[in-house]
Amino acid sequence: MSEDLIRASQGTPWSEWQKSAHLARAPWITPGQLCPPGRRLVLVAPHPDDEILMAGGLLSQFRGREQDLVLISATDGEGSHPGSDQWSERRLRHQRPLESQHALQQLDLNLRELDWRRLNLKDGALPRDEPFLVNHLSQLLQPGDLLMCPWRHDGHCDHEAVGRACAQAAQARGADLAEVPIWAWHWAAIDDARVPWQRARRLQLDDSSLARKRQAIATHTSQLEADAGRAPVLSAQFLECLLQPFELLFL
């Protein structure tokens, strides 16, 4: 599903998700249980902002333990506004990584101590780069790492390619995999059988973590502003689902 198609559809609001028995039954887990000190988190973001949408609350817990965190940005997000006069690919290729930098600073992470790898792959074409991603991750991962990525059926071609590559690499290297729905919050129904509810966990966020995640999302101005009559990539309704006091994971 392209970002234009996602924006064109109405989506499932949080008021509907509140009625989901599946979501209500998902067990709670704390950041300390998921990724205690000494356990390395390797997070793969297809586009700038995905790391925050997926795990901004969790990432805020890594202040002072940046040595346990590896962040991989697959693309520079230059394809988010096709045909736009205001947001050309060239401008986005510069702007969106800066937005990510500012977002991570809002989480109070020390970027000088963070292993942040920018792969500069083509936005919208990650399916063709899956073998490269698998190879890169297979060389990086260690047994016992927690590898986090978008859910491999999230509804965006880049998200799904990253999810498939991560699943393959995690299995090969003995790492644990955490898949995160992002666009599924938009297109899925509250009782959607395509969602692996039996694997769902709610990662508990305290007020401080949620506030930092909100501040980090706010730095992604290119994704939050309307453009020549087109709705923002990240709508208020969509963000409400991602700014609850938990982050949903499939383990």
N, C-alpha and C positions, 0 to 999 in steps of 0.2 A: 504494500500500500504506500503510495507516495505521500509526502507531506501535504501537497495540495488536496489530495483526496481526503486525507484525514481532516484537514481544516474545513472541507466542504460538508462533512457529515456532522450531525448534531451532537452525537456522543451521549454517553451515559453519565448523568450528573451524580454528585455525591449523595444527594437526597435519595436516589435509587439504590446506590451501593449500601446505604445504611440499612436497607431491608434484606440484604443478602445473608441467608443462613450460613452459606459456605464461608463467607468472610468472618462472621461472628464465631464460627467454630474453629477458626485457624488458631493454633496454640501460640502463646506469647513466648518470646525469647529476648534476652537482654544482649546488648553489645558485648558485654564481658563473657557471656556464654558462647556467643558466635565466634568472636575473635579476641581471645584474651591476650594480654601482653606476652610478647614472645612469638605469637603466631603471626605469620606474614599474610597480609591481604594484598592480592593482585587484582586490580580492578581494570577492566577494559571498557572504554567508552567509545562507541562508534563516532559520535560527534561531540564537539564542545557543548556542554550543558548536560549531557547524558549522565556524567558522573555525579552531578548534583541531583538530578531527578531520581536516579536510582538510589543513591546512598549518601546524600548530603548530611543527613543526621548521623549516620554511622561514621562518616569521614571526620566529623567534628570531634569525635572521640579520640582521634589520632594526634591531637595536639600533644607534643612532647614525646611521641613515639613514632615519629615520621620514618624511622629506620625500619619499621614493620610494614611500610606501605609502598607499593609500586603502582603507579598510575600510568596506564597506556591509553593515549589518545590516537585512535586509528586514522581519523580524517581531520581536516580543519573546518569542516562544516560549510564549505563554500557553495553547496547546492541547495541551501534552504529557501532561496528566493528566486526560482527560475524566472527569467524574463523581466526582473525588476530593474528599473532605472536607478532607484535609490541604493539597492543592495546588490551590486555586481559581485560576480564570483571573486574578482580580485580584491574588492573591499572586504568581503566576508572572510577571505582567507587570512587577512590581517586582523580583522576585528574580533572574530569569534575566539581565537586562542587568547586574546587579551581579556575577553570576558571571562574565560575559564580561569585565567590567572587571578583576576580580581575576585572571582567567586571563591577560590581556594583560600585567598587571603581573608575573606569574610568568615571562613571556617577556622581562622586563626592557626593555619598550618604554616610551618616554616618552609618556604619553597626551596631554600638553599640546601635543606637536608632531605628533600623529597626526591625520590627516584621517579622522575616524570619523563616518559618516553613519548615523543610525538613522531608518528610513523608517516605522516603526510600522504596517506593513500587517498584515492579519488573518492569524494563524496558521491554516494549513489551507485558505486561500482564495487563494493566490498565482496559480493559473491565471487567475483573473479580472483580476489586476493585471499580467499580462504586458505589455500595451501601455504601461502606465505605466513599468514597469521598462526596456523597450526605449528609451523616450523619455529617461528619466533617464540611462541609460548612454550613449546616443548623444550627449548634451550634455557628458558628462564625459570620455569616452574621447578619446585622442589616438593618431594612428598610431604604431605601435611599442610601445604599452603591452602588458603581459601581463595579460590578464583571466582570473581564476581563479574557478571556480564548481563546484558539484556536477555530475557527469555527468548529461546530459539524459535518461538512461534508468535512473536510480538506484533507482527503485522507491518513491519518496515523491512525492506530487503537488507539494509545494512545491519540492523539489529539482529535479524535472523542469521545472517552470515557470521557475525561475531559470536552469537550463541552457539552455533554449530561448531565453529572452530574451537571455542573454549571447551565444549563438552568433549571433543575428541582429544584435545591436549590434556585435559584434566584426567581422563581415563588412562591415557598413556603414561602419565607421570605420577599417578597416585595422589593427585591433589583433590580436594573437595570442591564441589561446584555449587554456587549459589546463583540462580537465575532470577532476574527481577523483571516483572512486567512494567512496561512504561506506557506504550500506546494501547495496550490491552485494556487499561482503565477506560479508554475512550470508546473502543469498539465492542468490547465484550458485554454480554448481558449478565445480570447478577447471578443467574443460575447456569451460566454457559458451560456446557459439557466439555468444551475444548480446553478449558482451564484446568490444570492439574491440582485441584483443590487439596487432594490428599498429601501433597508435598508443601502446602502453603504454611508459612510461619509469619507471625507479625513481630517485627523487630521493634521493641519498645523505645520510644524517644522521649527524653525529658524536655521540659519547657525550654531550657537553654539550647539544646541541640536543634529543636524545631525552629526556634527563632533564628539561629545561625543559618539553617537551611533556607529559610525564607529570605534572609538577607543575601545569601549566595545566589539564589534564583533571580533576585532583582537586578543583579549585575548583567544579565543576559539581555540587554536592551534590544538587540537586533531581533530577538525572538519574541519580544513582548509588545512591540509597537506594530500598529496597523501600517500597511504599505500600499498606497495608491488604491484604496478601496478594498484591499484584501485583508481578511482577519489576521490577527497575530498568529504565529505558529503555535505559541503557548497561550491558550485561552484561559481566562479566569476560571471557567468551569472545570477545565482539565486540571489546572494547578490545584484546585481545591481538593481533588482526589489524592494528590501527591503531597499535600501539606497537612496530613493528619498526624496524630501522635504515634505513628508507626510507619515502618517501611515494609512492604510485602515482599517476601522471598519465597522461592521454590527451592527446597533443599532435597 
